[in-house]
């Protein structure tokens, strides 16, 4: 086992003003998306620290910082990165956003969870899906929960497909 410390292994609480946003951040956050992030923070609390270099340069979490400011939050958890080169920091800023775009949804499982949340009278806007997307998930012509199977069949399907990479066992 590797005993080398991870580059991002320390979390501290920092005043939000100590963080220096990256001026050339390629990821853009609309006012509507920042409002969604703020609503998520209000509902679930702060669940993921911002990522920063020791000098305060923000690496990841620009949208969360904008939402925190909107909510009047003055201190946030920050995970510090040590030992990265400038190139690694620049590359991670891009990868942090792009890698999440490369995932896909299992529409059947998503529809089941959205339907469950709807029955629980949970505010579905907190999931980040638009009203049109939610309507399609809840009322889409192609969805029949009976065709997905019972929990045992779902569990069996999950055992055969890696939830991280999608690799399917024979």
Order of alpha helices (4+ residues) and beta strands (2+ residues): beta-alpha-beta-beta-alpha-beta-alpha-alpha-alpha-alpha-alpha
